[in-house]
Amino acid sequence: MTYCIGKCKEYKALKPTGIGRYAMGQKRCNFCEIFIEIDDILCPCCSSQLRCLPRSRKGKEQYHIHLQTN
């Protein structure tokens, strides 16, 4: 069983303005309930897999538009 030990707070990401979190490279840990900036795909705190793509349709559309413009 995994549990949050608070180490993820060191990597906490600030919300960007004008662009989505996932487009900026931020990832979300569903277990710790926090967005973090890290290159790994596992949470440094609880070792669960990080979510790298938005779940909502609107978020996915914005993410793909951003990828096409870059």
mmCIF file of the N, C-alpha and C atoms, coordinates in Angstrom:
data_MODEL
# 
_entry.id   MODEL 
# 
loop_
_atom_site.group_PDB 
_atom_site.id 
_atom_site.type_symbol 
_atom_site.label_atom_id 
_atom_site.label_alt_id 
_atom_site.label_comp_id 
_atom_site.label_asym_id 
_atom_site.label_entity_id 
_atom_site.label_seq_id 
_atom_site.pdbx_PDB_ins_code 
_atom_site.Cartn_x 
_atom_site.Cartn_y 
_atom_site.Cartn_z 
_atom_site.occupancy 
_atom_site.B_iso_or_equiv 
_atom_site.pdbx_formal_charge 
_atom_site.auth_seq_id 
_atom_site.auth_comp_id 
_atom_site.auth_asym_id 
_atom_site.auth_atom_id 
_atom_site.pdbx_PDB_model_num 
ATOM 1   N N  . MET A 1 1  ? 0.842   -1.186 0.000   1.00 0.00 ? 1  MET A N  1 
ATOM 2   C CA . MET A 1 1  ? 0.000   0.000  0.000   1.00 0.00 ? 1  MET A CA 1 
ATOM 3   C C  . MET A 1 1  ? 0.883   1.243  0.000   1.00 0.00 ? 1  MET A C  1 
ATOM 4   N N  . THR A 1 2  ? 0.529   2.202  -0.827  1.00 0.00 ? 2  THR A N  1 
ATOM 5   C CA . THR A 1 2  ? 1.278   3.451  -0.891  1.00 0.00 ? 2  THR A CA 1 
ATOM 6   C C  . THR A 1 2  ? 0.608   4.504  -0.013  1.00 0.00 ? 2  THR A C  1 
ATOM 7   N N  . TYR A 1 3  ? 1.400   5.422  0.470   1.00 0.00 ? 3  TYR A N  1 
ATOM 8   C CA . TYR A 1 3  ? 0.870   6.518  1.270   1.00 0.00 ? 3  TYR A CA 1 
ATOM 9   C C  . TYR A 1 3  ? 1.760   7.737  1.096   1.00 0.00 ? 3  TYR A C  1 
ATOM 10  N N  . CYS A 1 4  ? 1.166   8.904  1.246   1.00 0.00 ? 4  CYS A N  1 
ATOM 11  C CA . CYS A 1 4  ? 1.878   10.167 1.071   1.00 0.00 ? 4  CYS A CA 1 
ATOM 12  C C  . CYS A 1 4  ? 2.689   10.465 2.326   1.00 0.00 ? 4  CYS A C  1 
ATOM 13  N N  . ILE A 1 5  ? 3.994   10.726 2.131   1.00 0.00 ? 5  ILE A N  1 
ATOM 14  C CA . ILE A 1 5  ? 4.856   11.050 3.269   1.00 0.00 ? 5  ILE A CA 1 
ATOM 15  C C  . ILE A 1 5  ? 5.238   12.526 3.292   1.00 0.00 ? 5  ILE A C  1 
ATOM 16  N N  . GLY A 1 6  ? 4.751   13.288 2.302   1.00 0.00 ? 6  GLY A N  1 
ATOM 17  C CA . GLY A 1 6  ? 4.993   14.728 2.274   1.00 0.00 ? 6  GLY A CA 1 
ATOM 18  C C  . GLY A 1 6  ? 6.205   15.177 1.487   1.00 0.00 ? 6  GLY A C  1 
ATOM 19  N N  . LYS A 1 7  ? 6.953   14.238 0.920   1.00 0.00 ? 7  LYS A N  1 
ATOM 20  C CA . LYS A 1 7  ? 8.129   14.594 0.143   1.00 0.00 ? 7  LYS A CA 1 
ATOM 21  C C  . LYS A 1 7  ? 7.755   15.302 -1.157  1.00 0.00 ? 7  LYS A C  1 
ATOM 22  N N  . CYS A 1 8  ? 6.545   15.078 -1.654  1.00 0.00 ? 8  CYS A N  1 
ATOM 23  C CA . CYS A 1 8  ? 6.094   15.682 -2.905  1.00 0.00 ? 8  CYS A CA 1 
ATOM 24  C C  . CYS A 1 8  ? 5.929   17.194 -2.781  1.00 0.00 ? 8  CYS A C  1 
ATOM 25  N N  . LYS A 1 9  ? 5.810   17.707 -1.594  1.00 0.00 ? 9  LYS A N  1 
ATOM 26  C CA . LYS A 1 9  ? 5.660   19.155 -1.381  1.00 0.00 ? 9  LYS A CA 1 
ATOM 27  C C  . LYS A 1 9  ? 6.882   19.930 -1.876  1.00 0.00 ? 9  LYS A C  1 
ATOM 28  N N  . GLU A 1 10 ? 8.048   19.286 -1.924  1.00 0.00 ? 10 GLU A N  1 
ATOM 29  C CA . GLU A 1 10 ? 9.273   19.918 -2.422  1.00 0.00 ? 10 GLU A CA 1 
ATOM 30  C C  . GLU A 1 10 ? 9.183   20.208 -3.915  1.00 0.00 ? 10 GLU A C  1 
ATOM 31  N N  . TYR A 1 11 ? 8.371   19.434 -4.639  1.00 0.00 ? 11 TYR A N  1 
ATOM 32  C CA . TYR A 1 11 ? 8.258   19.556 -6.086  1.00 0.00 ? 11 TYR A CA 1 
ATOM 33  C C  . TYR A 1 11 ? 6.963   20.243 -6.510  1.00 0.00 ? 11 TYR A C  1 
ATOM 34  N N  . LYS A 1 12 ? 6.226   20.819 -5.580  1.00 0.00 ? 12 LYS A N  1 
ATOM 35  C CA . LYS A 1 12 ? 4.927   21.414 -5.878  1.00 0.00 ? 12 LYS A CA 1 
ATOM 36  C C  . LYS A 1 12 ? 5.054   22.485 -6.955  1.00 0.00 ? 12 LYS A C  1 
ATOM 37  N N  . ALA A 1 13 ? 4.163   22.434 -7.939  1.00 0.00 ? 13 ALA A N  1 
ATOM 38  C CA . ALA A 1 13 ? 4.207   23.353 -9.075  1.00 0.00 ? 13 ALA A CA 1 
ATOM 39  C C  . ALA A 1 13 ? 3.179   24.465 -8.899  1.00 0.00 ? 13 ALA A C  1 
ATOM 40  N N  . LEU A 1 14 ? 3.581   25.668 -9.289  1.00 0.00 ? 14 LEU A N  1 
ATOM 41  C CA . LEU A 1 14 ? 2.668   26.802 -9.276  1.00 0.00 ? 14 LEU A CA 1 
ATOM 42  C C  . LEU A 1 14 ? 1.827   26.784 -10.543 1.00 0.00 ? 14 LEU A C  1 
ATOM 43  N N  . LYS A 1 15 ? 0.597   27.267 -10.445 1.00 0.00 ? 15 LYS A N  1 
ATOM 44  C CA . LYS A 1 15 ? -0.302  27.265 -11.589 1.00 0.00 ? 15 LYS A CA 1 
ATOM 45  C C  . LYS A 1 15 ? 0.141   28.325 -12.597 1.00 0.00 ? 15 LYS A C  1 
ATOM 46  N N  . PRO A 1 16 ? 0.371   27.924 -13.848 1.00 0.00 ? 16 PRO A N  1 
ATOM 47  C CA . PRO A 1 16 ? 0.781   28.892 -14.871 1.00 0.00 ? 16 PRO A CA 1 
ATOM 48  C C  . PRO A 1 16 ? -0.414  29.710 -15.366 1.00 0.00 ? 16 PRO A C  1 
ATOM 49  N N  . THR A 1 17 ? -0.132  30.884 -15.891 1.00 0.00 ? 17 THR A N  1 
ATOM 50  C CA . THR A 1 17 ? -1.201  31.711 -16.439 1.00 0.00 ? 17 THR A CA 1 
ATOM 51  C C  . THR A 1 17 ? -1.164  31.646 -17.957 1.00 0.00 ? 17 THR A C  1 
ATOM 52  N N  . GLY A 1 18 ? -2.330  31.528 -18.554 1.00 0.00 ? 18 GLY A N  1 
ATOM 53  C CA . GLY A 1 18 ? -2.433  31.545 -20.001 1.00 0.00 ? 18 GLY A CA 1 
ATOM 54  C C  . GLY A 1 18 ? -2.159  30.232 -20.700 1.00 0.00 ? 18 GLY A C  1 
ATOM 55  N N  . ILE A 1 19 ? -1.815  29.201 -19.980 1.00 0.00 ? 19 ILE A N  1 
ATOM 56  C CA . ILE A 1 19 ? -1.516  27.899 -20.573 1.00 0.00 ? 19 ILE A CA 1 
ATOM 57  C C  . ILE A 1 19 ? -1.847  26.820 -19.539 1.00 0.00 ? 19 ILE A C  1 
ATOM 58  N N  . GLY A 1 20 ? -2.155  25.637 -20.005 1.00 0.00 ? 20 GLY A N  1 
ATOM 59  C CA . GLY A 1 20 ? -2.525  24.556 -19.105 1.00 0.00 ? 20 GLY A CA 1 
ATOM 60  C C  . GLY A 1 20 ? -1.337  23.964 -18.371 1.00 0.00 ? 20 GLY A C  1 
ATOM 61  N N  . ARG A 1 21 ? -1.625  23.315 -17.273 1.00 0.00 ? 21 ARG A N  1 
ATOM 62  C CA . ARG A 1 21 ? -0.572  22.698 -16.459 1.00 0.00 ? 21 ARG A CA 1 
ATOM 63  C C  . ARG A 1 21 ? 0.162   21.596 -17.213 1.00 0.00 ? 21 ARG A C  1 
ATOM 64  N N  . TYR A 1 22 ? -0.609  20.742 -17.915 1.00 0.00 ? 22 TYR A N  1 
ATOM 65  C CA . TYR A 1 22 ? 0.014   19.627 -18.623 1.00 0.00 ? 22 TYR A CA 1 
ATOM 66  C C  . TYR A 1 22 ? 0.849   20.120 -19.797 1.00 0.00 ? 22 TYR A C  1 
ATOM 67  N N  . ALA A 1 23 ? 0.414   21.201 -20.447 1.00 0.00 ? 23 ALA A N  1 
ATOM 68  C CA . ALA A 1 23 ? 1.171   21.776 -21.556 1.00 0.00 ? 23 ALA A CA 1 
ATOM 69  C C  . ALA A 1 23 ? 2.506   22.349 -21.066 1.00 0.00 ? 23 ALA A C  1 
ATOM 70  N N  . MET A 1 24 ? 2.559   22.763 -19.818 1.00 0.00 ? 24 MET A N  1 
ATOM 71  C CA . MET A 1 24 ? 3.801   23.275 -19.236 1.00 0.00 ? 24 MET A CA 1 
ATOM 72  C C  . MET A 1 24 ? 4.711   22.157 -18.731 1.00 0.00 ? 24 MET A C  1 
ATOM 73  N N  . GLY A 1 25 ? 4.237   20.911 -18.790 1.00 0.00 ? 25 GLY A N  1 
ATOM 74  C CA . GLY A 1 25 ? 5.059   19.784 -18.362 1.00 0.00 ? 25 GLY A CA 1 
ATOM 75  C C  . GLY A 1 25 ? 4.812   19.354 -16.929 1.00 0.00 ? 25 GLY A C  1 
ATOM 76  N N  . GLN A 1 26 ? 3.804   19.933 -16.290 1.00 0.00 ? 26 GLN A N  1 
ATOM 77  C CA . GLN A 1 26 ? 3.487   19.536 -14.921 1.00 0.00 ? 26 GLN A CA 1 
ATOM 78  C C  . GLN A 1 26 ? 2.714   18.226 -14.945 1.00 0.00 ? 26 GLN A C  1 
ATOM 79  N N  . LYS A 1 27 ? 2.863   17.453 -13.889 1.00 0.00 ? 27 LYS A N  1 
ATOM 80  C CA . LYS A 1 27 ? 2.187   16.166 -13.764 1.00 0.00 ? 27 LYS A CA 1 
ATOM 81  C C  . LYS A 1 27 ? 1.426   16.128 -12.455 1.00 0.00 ? 27 LYS A C  1 
ATOM 82  N N  . ARG A 1 28 ? 0.402   15.281 -12.385 1.00 0.00 ? 28 ARG A N  1 
ATOM 83  C CA . ARG A 1 28 ? -0.432  15.212 -11.188 1.00 0.00 ? 28 ARG A CA 1 
ATOM 84  C C  . ARG A 1 28 ? -0.356  13.833 -10.561 1.00 0.00 ? 28 ARG A C  1 
ATOM 85  N N  . CYS A 1 29 ? -0.195  13.832 -9.260  1.00 0.00 ? 29 CYS A N  1 
ATOM 86  C CA . CYS A 1 29 ? -0.266  12.587 -8.493  1.00 0.00 ? 29 CYS A CA 1 
ATOM 87  C C  . CYS A 1 29 ? -1.683  12.493 -7.950  1.00 0.00 ? 29 CYS A C  1 
ATOM 88  N N  . ASN A 1 30 ? -2.408  11.484 -8.377  1.00 0.00 ? 30 ASN A N  1 
ATOM 89  C CA . ASN A 1 30 ? -3.785  11.314 -7.923  1.00 0.00 ? 30 ASN A CA 1 
ATOM 90  C C  . ASN A 1 30 ? -3.851  10.944 -6.447  1.00 0.00 ? 30 ASN A C  1 
ATOM 91  N N  . PHE A 1 31 ? -2.846  10.254 -5.968  1.00 0.00 ? 31 PHE A N  1 
ATOM 92  C CA . PHE A 1 31 ? -2.866  9.825  -4.570  1.00 0.00 ? 31 PHE A CA 1 
ATOM 93  C C  . PHE A 1 31 ? -2.554  10.982 -3.618  1.00 0.00 ? 31 PHE A C  1 
ATOM 94  N N  . CYS A 1 32 ? -1.516  11.759 -3.939  1.00 0.00 ? 32 CYS A N  1 
ATOM 95  C CA . CYS A 1 32 ? -1.123  12.900 -3.094  1.00 0.00 ? 32 CYS A CA 1 
ATOM 96  C C  . CYS A 1 32 ? -1.981  14.137 -3.382  1.00 0.00 ? 32 CYS A C  1 
ATOM 97  N N  . GLU A 1 33 ? -2.703  14.124 -4.512  1.00 0.00 ? 33 GLU A N  1 
ATOM 98  C CA . GLU A 1 33 ? -3.576  15.221 -4.929  1.00 0.00 ? 33 GLU A CA 1 
ATOM 99  C C  . GLU A 1 33 ? -2.813  16.527 -5.081  1.00 0.00 ? 33 GLU A C  1 
ATOM 100 N N  . ILE A 1 34 ? -1.714  16.485 -5.863  1.00 0.00 ? 34 ILE A N  1 
ATOM 101 C CA . ILE A 1 34 ? -0.872  17.661 -6.044  1.00 0.00 ? 34 ILE A CA 1 
ATOM 102 C C  . ILE A 1 34 ? -0.251  17.622 -7.447  1.00 0.00 ? 34 ILE A C  1 
ATOM 103 N N  . PHE A 1 35 ? -0.081  18.803 -8.040  1.00 0.00 ? 35 PHE A N  1 
ATOM 104 C CA . PHE A 1 35 ? 0.663   18.932 -9.291  1.00 0.00 ? 35 PHE A CA 1 
ATOM 105 C C  . PHE A 1 35 ? 2.124   19.143 -8.946  1.00 0.00 ? 35 PHE A C  1 
ATOM 106 N N  . ILE A 1 36 ? 3.001   18.412 -9.634  1.00 0.00 ? 36 ILE A N  1 
ATOM 107 C CA . ILE A 1 36 ? 4.428   18.533 -9.365  1.00 0.00 ? 36 ILE A CA 1 
ATOM 108 C C  . ILE A 1 36 ? 5.188   18.708 -10.677 1.00 0.00 ? 36 ILE A C  1 
ATOM 109 N N  . GLU A 1 37 ? 6.382   19.275 -10.583 1.00 0.00 ? 37 GLU A N  1 
ATOM 110 C CA . GLU A 1 37 ? 7.278   19.416 -11.729 1.00 0.00 ? 37 GLU A CA 1 
ATOM 111 C C  . GLU A 1 37 ? 8.463   18.495 -11.508 1.00 0.00 ? 37 GLU A C  1 
ATOM 112 N N  . ILE A 1 38 ? 8.500   17.428 -12.288 1.00 0.00 ? 38 ILE A N  1 
ATOM 113 C CA . ILE A 1 38 ? 9.554   16.432 -12.175 1.00 0.00 ? 38 ILE A CA 1 
ATOM 114 C C  . ILE A 1 38 ? 9.649   15.704 -13.513 1.00 0.00 ? 38 ILE A C  1 
ATOM 115 N N  . ASP A 1 39 ? 10.820  15.191 -13.856 1.00 0.00 ? 39 ASP A N  1 
ATOM 116 C CA . ASP A 1 39 ? 11.005  14.498 -15.126 1.00 0.00 ? 39 ASP A CA 1 
ATOM 117 C C  . ASP A 1 39 ? 10.600  13.031 -15.057 1.00 0.00 ? 39 ASP A C  1 
ATOM 118 N N  . ASP A 1 40 ? 10.520  12.481 -13.883 1.00 0.00 ? 40 ASP A N  1 
ATOM 119 C CA . ASP A 1 40 ? 10.187  11.072 -13.688 1.00 0.00 ? 40 ASP A CA 1 
ATOM 120 C C  . ASP A 1 40 ? 8.692   10.839 -13.900 1.00 0.00 ? 40 ASP A C  1 
ATOM 121 N N  . ILE A 1 41 ? 8.282   9.586  -14.100 1.00 0.00 ? 41 ILE A N  1 
ATOM 122 C CA . ILE A 1 41 ? 6.866   9.270  -14.249 1.00 0.00 ? 41 ILE A CA 1 
ATOM 123 C C  . ILE A 1 41 ? 6.261   8.733  -12.953 1.00 0.00 ? 41 ILE A C  1 
ATOM 124 N N  . LEU A 1 42 ? 7.096   8.606  -11.920 1.00 0.00 ? 42 LEU A N  1 
ATOM 125 C CA . LEU A 1 42 ? 6.620   8.139  -10.623 1.00 0.00 ? 42 LEU A CA 1 
ATOM 126 C C  . LEU A 1 42 ? 6.722   9.260  -9.599  1.00 0.00 ? 42 LEU A C  1 
ATOM 127 N N  . CYS A 1 43 ? 5.763   9.322  -8.699  1.00 0.00 ? 43 CYS A N  1 
ATOM 128 C CA . CYS A 1 43 ? 5.767   10.316 -7.638  1.00 0.00 ? 43 CYS A CA 1 
ATOM 129 C C  . CYS A 1 43 ? 6.934   10.037 -6.685  1.00 0.00 ? 43 CYS A C  1 
ATOM 130 N N  . PRO A 1 44 ? 7.723   11.063 -6.353  1.00 0.00 ? 44 PRO A N  1 
ATOM 131 C CA . PRO A 1 44 ? 8.857   10.848 -5.450  1.00 0.00 ? 44 PRO A CA 1 
ATOM 132 C C  . PRO A 1 44 ? 8.423   10.536 -4.019  1.00 0.00 ? 44 PRO A C  1 
ATOM 133 N N  . CYS A 1 45 ? 7.172   10.754 -3.731  1.00 0.00 ? 45 CYS A N  1 
ATOM 134 C CA . CYS A 1 45 ? 6.653   10.583 -2.380  1.00 0.00 ? 45 CYS A CA 1 
ATOM 135 C C  . CYS A 1 45 ? 6.050   9.187  -2.172  1.00 0.00 ? 45 CYS A C  1 
ATOM 136 N N  . CYS A 1 46 ? 5.100   8.839  -3.028  1.00 0.00 ? 46 CYS A N  1 
ATOM 137 C CA . CYS A 1 46 ? 4.360   7.583  -2.822  1.00 0.00 ? 46 CYS A CA 1 
ATOM 138 C C  . CYS A 1 46 ? 4.646   6.527  -3.884  1.00 0.00 ? 46 CYS A C  1 
ATOM 139 N N  . SER A 1 47 ? 5.459   6.854  -4.887  1.00 0.00 ? 47 SER A N  1 
ATOM 140 C CA . SER A 1 47 ? 5.861   5.950  -5.965  1.00 0.00 ? 47 SER A CA 1 
ATOM 141 C C  . SER A 1 47 ? 4.702   5.490  -6.845  1.00 0.00 ? 47 SER A C  1 
ATOM 142 N N  . SER A 1 48 ? 3.604   6.227  -6.858  1.00 0.00 ? 48 SER A N  1 
ATOM 143 C CA . SER A 1 48 ? 2.517   5.901  -7.772  1.00 0.00 ? 48 SER A CA 1 
ATOM 144 C C  . SER A 1 48 ? 2.755   6.606  -9.100  1.00 0.00 ? 48 SER A C  1 
ATOM 145 N N  . GLN A 1 49 ? 2.143   6.092  -10.171 1.00 0.00 ? 49 GLN A N  1 
ATOM 146 C CA . GLN A 1 49 ? 2.347   6.664  -11.491 1.00 0.00 ? 49 GLN A CA 1 
ATOM 147 C C  . GLN A 1 49 ? 1.656   8.024  -11.592 1.00 0.00 ? 49 GLN A C  1 
ATOM 148 N N  . LEU A 1 50 ? 2.351   8.993  -12.186 1.00 0.00 ? 50 LEU A N  1 
ATOM 149 C CA . LEU A 1 50 ? 1.824   10.344 -12.330 1.00 0.00 ? 50 LEU A CA 1 
ATOM 150 C C  . LEU A 1 50 ? 0.969   10.447 -13.588 1.00 0.00 ? 50 LEU A C  1 
ATOM 151 N N  . ARG A 1 51 ? -0.059  11.270 -13.527 1.00 0.00 ? 51 ARG A N  1 
ATOM 152 C CA . ARG A 1 51 ? -0.910  11.519 -14.685 1.00 0.00 ? 51 ARG A CA 1 
ATOM 153 C C  . ARG A 1 51 ? -0.283  12.652 -15.487 1.00 0.00 ? 51 ARG A C  1 
ATOM 154 N N  . CYS A 1 52 ? -0.054  12.412 -16.781 1.00 0.00 ? 52 CYS A N  1 
ATOM 155 C CA . CYS A 1 52 ? 0.643   13.382 -17.628 1.00 0.00 ? 52 CYS A CA 1 
ATOM 156 C C  . CYS A 1 52 ? -0.280  14.058 -18.636 1.00 0.00 ? 52 CYS A C  1 
ATOM 157 N N  . LEU A 1 53 ? -1.505  13.585 -18.754 1.00 0.00 ? 53 LEU A N  1 
ATOM 158 C CA . LEU A 1 53 ? -2.458  14.145 -19.702 1.00 0.00 ? 53 LEU A CA 1 
ATOM 159 C C  . LEU A 1 53 ? -3.747  14.528 -18.980 1.00 0.00 ? 53 LEU A C  1 
ATOM 160 N N  . PRO A 1 54 ? -4.426  15.566 -19.461 1.00 0.00 ? 54 PRO A N  1 
ATOM 161 C CA . PRO A 1 54 ? -5.687  15.965 -18.835 1.00 0.00 ? 54 PRO A CA 1 
ATOM 162 C C  . PRO A 1 54 ? -6.776  14.911 -19.059 1.00 0.00 ? 54 PRO A C  1 
ATOM 163 N N  . ARG A 1 55 ? -7.740  14.865 -18.163 1.00 0.00 ? 55 ARG A N  1 
ATOM 164 C CA . ARG A 1 55 ? -8.834  13.894 -18.259 1.00 0.00 ? 55 ARG A CA 1 
ATOM 165 C C  . ARG A 1 55 ? -10.045 14.458 -18.989 1.00 0.00 ? 55 ARG A C  1 
ATOM 166 N N  . SER A 1 56 ? -10.292 15.738 -18.856 1.00 0.00 ? 56 SER A N  1 
ATOM 167 C CA . SER A 1 56 ? -11.487 16.324 -19.457 1.00 0.00 ? 56 SER A CA 1 
ATOM 168 C C  . SER A 1 56 ? -11.319 16.525 -20.963 1.00 0.00 ? 56 SER A C  1 
ATOM 169 N N  . ARG A 1 57 ? -12.431 16.536 -21.677 1.00 0.00 ? 57 ARG A N  1 
ATOM 170 C CA . ARG A 1 57 ? -12.394 16.737 -23.123 1.00 0.00 ? 57 ARG A CA 1 
ATOM 171 C C  . ARG A 1 57 ? -11.842 18.122 -23.462 1.00 0.00 ? 57 ARG A C  1 
ATOM 172 N N  . LYS A 1 58 ? -12.298 19.129 -22.741 1.00 0.00 ? 58 LYS A N  1 
ATOM 173 C CA . LYS A 1 58 ? -11.832 20.503 -22.975 1.00 0.00 ? 58 LYS A CA 1 
ATOM 174 C C  . LYS A 1 58 ? -10.322 20.601 -22.729 1.00 0.00 ? 58 LYS A C  1 
ATOM 175 N N  . GLY A 1 59 ? -9.858  20.001 -21.670 1.00 0.00 ? 59 GLY A N  1 
ATOM 176 C CA . GLY A 1 59 ? -8.433  20.017 -21.359 1.00 0.00 ? 59 GLY A CA 1 
ATOM 177 C C  . GLY A 1 59 ? -7.604  19.300 -22.411 1.00 0.00 ? 59 GLY A C  1 
ATOM 178 N N  . LYS A 1 60 ? -8.117  18.180 -22.912 1.00 0.00 ? 60 LYS A N  1 
ATOM 179 C CA . LYS A 1 60 ? -7.409  17.437 -23.953 1.00 0.00 ? 60 LYS A CA 1 
ATOM 180 C C  . LYS A 1 60 ? -7.329  18.250 -25.235 1.00 0.00 ? 60 LYS A C  1 
ATOM 181 N N  . GLU A 1 61 ? -8.423  18.925 -25.594 1.00 0.00 ? 61 GLU A N  1 
ATOM 182 C CA . GLU A 1 61 ? -8.429  19.752 -26.799 1.00 0.00 ? 61 GLU A CA 1 
ATOM 183 C C  . GLU A 1 61 ? -7.402  20.879 -26.682 1.00 0.00 ? 61 GLU A C  1 
ATOM 184 N N  . GLN A 1 62 ? -7.365  21.549 -25.548 1.00 0.00 ? 62 GLN A N  1 
ATOM 185 C CA . GLN A 1 62 ? -6.403  22.630 -25.344 1.00 0.00 ? 62 GLN A CA 1 
ATOM 186 C C  . GLN A 1 62 ? -4.975  22.102 -25.374 1.00 0.00 ? 62 GLN A C  1 
ATOM 187 N N  . TYR A 1 63 ? -4.763  20.942 -24.811 1.00 0.00 ? 63 TYR A N  1 
ATOM 188 C CA . TYR A 1 63 ? -3.426  20.334 -24.785 1.00 0.00 ? 63 TYR A CA 1 
ATOM 189 C C  . TYR A 1 63 ? -2.955  20.030 -26.204 1.00 0.00 ? 63 TYR A C  1 
ATOM 190 N N  . HIS A 1 64 ? -3.832  19.444 -27.023 1.00 0.00 ? 64 HIS A N  1 
ATOM 191 C CA . HIS A 1 64 ? -3.452  19.096 -28.387 1.00 0.00 ? 64 HIS A CA 1 
ATOM 192 C C  . HIS A 1 64 ? -3.258  20.334 -29.264 1.00 0.00 ? 64 HIS A C  1 
ATOM 193 N N  . ILE A 1 65 ? -4.046  21.382 -29.040 1.00 0.00 ? 65 ILE A N  1 
ATOM 194 C CA . ILE A 1 65 ? -3.863  22.638 -29.774 1.00 0.00 ? 65 ILE A CA 1 
ATOM 195 C C  . ILE A 1 65 ? -2.498  23.222 -29.446 1.00 0.00 ? 65 ILE A C  1 
ATOM 196 N N  . HIS A 1 66 ? -2.128  23.182 -28.184 1.00 0.00 ? 66 HIS A N  1 
ATOM 197 C CA . HIS A 1 66 ? -0.815  23.705 -27.773 1.00 0.00 ? 66 HIS A CA 1 
ATOM 198 C C  . HIS A 1 66 ? 0.320   22.915 -28.416 1.00 0.00 ? 66 HIS A C  1 
ATOM 199 N N  . LEU A 1 67 ? 0.174   21.598 -28.510 1.00 0.00 ? 67 LEU A N  1 
ATOM 200 C CA . LEU A 1 67 ? 1.214   20.774 -29.109 1.00 0.00 ? 67 LEU A CA 1 
ATOM 201 C C  . LEU A 1 67 ? 1.360   21.060 -30.607 1.00 0.00 ? 67 LEU A C  1 
ATOM 202 N N  . GLN A 1 68 ? 0.244   21.333 -31.274 1.00 0.00 ? 68 GLN A N  1 
ATOM 203 C CA . GLN A 1 68 ? 0.290   21.607 -32.709 1.00 0.00 ? 68 GLN A CA 1 
ATOM 204 C C  . GLN A 1 68 ? 0.928   22.952 -33.011 1.00 0.00 ? 68 GLN A C  1 
ATOM 205 N N  . THR A 1 69 ? 0.773   23.924 -32.130 1.00 0.00 ? 69 THR A N  1 
ATOM 206 C CA . THR A 1 69 ? 1.340   25.247 -32.367 1.00 0.00 ? 69 THR A CA 1 
ATOM 207 C C  . THR A 1 69 ? 2.837   25.285 -32.069 1.00 0.00 ? 69 THR A C  1 
ATOM 208 N N  . ASN A 1 70 ? 3.326   24.334 -31.307 1.00 0.00 ? 70 ASN A N  1 
ATOM 209 C CA . ASN A 1 70 ? 4.771   24.316 -30.979 1.00 0.00 ? 70 ASN A CA 1 
ATOM 210 C C  . ASN A 1 70 ? 5.474   23.368 -31.854 1.00 0.00 ? 70 ASN A C  1 
# 
